[in-house]
Amino acid sequence: MPELPEVEIYRRYLEASSLEQPIDAIEVEDPKLLTTDFATLHETLVGRWFTGTYRVGKNLFVLTDGPGESAKPVILHMHFGMTGDLEYYHSSLDRPKYARIVFHFRNGFNLGFICPRKFERIGLIDNIDTYLQRKKIGKDGLEITFSELTGQIRRKKALIKPVLMDQNTVAGLGNWIVDEVLFQAQIHPENRTEQLTDDEIRRIHEAIRLVLTTAIRHEAAYRDFPSGFLIHVREWDDSPYDDVEAHKFCPRCGTRIEKIEVGGRTTYFCPKDQRV
């Protein structure tokens, strides 16, 4: 599932490939993927071009411009669901598999919005701040300050893992990221928020930035993550260890990693380093 790091990678990809290119047409294979009706989307965007991007958590906002100085600002919102992606390609090439929405640019190139499982969404919005408030989306994981995070955590009395996964607390942290953050901060996922000290919250804040910047730097290729990360226990990619069993044990203390369910989500943690 695309989390904050993946969406940040998509944002950079779109900026590197698709800006300042007038849109000639838009193809939509399944209108259910749109949060704006197709006629409005097509009429509004054709003739315009992408000028920049802004990301909050897992939400990507694409800014546009159009002919004439009085062109009304238009913002395209992209949400990548569980398996979404982007692919920029020349019109002479075959349409990418699952590119169910395609922006055709005047220069002969296209941007495909890849939607394998059809959980992805695209639509127009009038104002980013208004959208975030309506959807109750909090500060981005890379932008939230220690003071802001402390205030969000102190407002709630619950287990820390579900609180961090709540997009109103901090935007962009999904299941594996929260497990990694709590592992790096040495906080048990079932610790209660009202019992956390300021020092523990500071460790969580520092770990959020560490995990997110590491994932972005490695373009979310899990095999390239440092050997001191918990992610390898999930066996999503090749292990960085020579020992084929090493990923099942804590890289700090050697204790076997345990798996439980917290807030209805599969959760990994070290029972020695992360105590309740």
Phi, psi and omega in degrees: 000128178298119177256189180309312182301316180296318182292326175295323176294318177297320179300313180295323179296314180297318180295324181284337188247328200237010181278155172059034178236110183305139180272125179265330182197160176228128176254134178229116182285324182226109181300341179293346178279352183261141171260357173236138182298150188301318183300316179293316180301312183294313181296324183284320189267331181297129183097346178265177178214155178283136181244342181178180183221162175210134183237138172228114183059235182266006183260128178250126178249128181249120181276146182228165173219169181212178181294140178092140183293336184266011181302129181291133178301136180229134182240129177260128179256132177239131171234130192266007174054230183261335187217018185292159180197174176234147174215123179263128185207160179279147183295344178284347181266161179297146176297132180300148178300136179068015174282084188275346173230128183228129173263119179265119180266154183296336182277005178095000177256160180230155170242116179263133175263109188276125186227074183299318187250005176062028173263356183280158181216146176223142176188173180263143174229160181269327187208130183294313182298319179297318179298314181297320179294318181295323180272359179057048179261126184277196181293146180297147182300332179272349184249339184296136179272165177301318180297317180294317179296318178301315179299319180294317181290320182292339181287343189239146176242096186195178175293142186294325183298306178300327179295317180290332179280344178291119184294346175282333178287305178206133187274131169110359182263113177262191189300304184293327181294316180295319176302316181293318179300313182291327176294313181295325180276352181059048178241130179292137182296343179260007173296145181271143184299322184289349180259356182285139176275166176299323179296321179293320178294323177297321178295321177297315180299316179294323180291325177303311181294318179301310184294315182293315181292326177295315180296320179292317181300323181265012179052038176058024173274100191300328181297338182269355179295152179305150181295342178276010179263149181285338188309330186293339179293339182283347176059039177277345185207180178299144179280144177279357185265150174287322178284122185293345180258353189298328184292348181274358184237152181299127180290348179269312188240351178085001178288143178296131177293137179254154179238127177224183175243127179232124181060031179080007182240140175300133188224131177249143179198164176262118184292342180271314182278337182240091184259147176288000000 
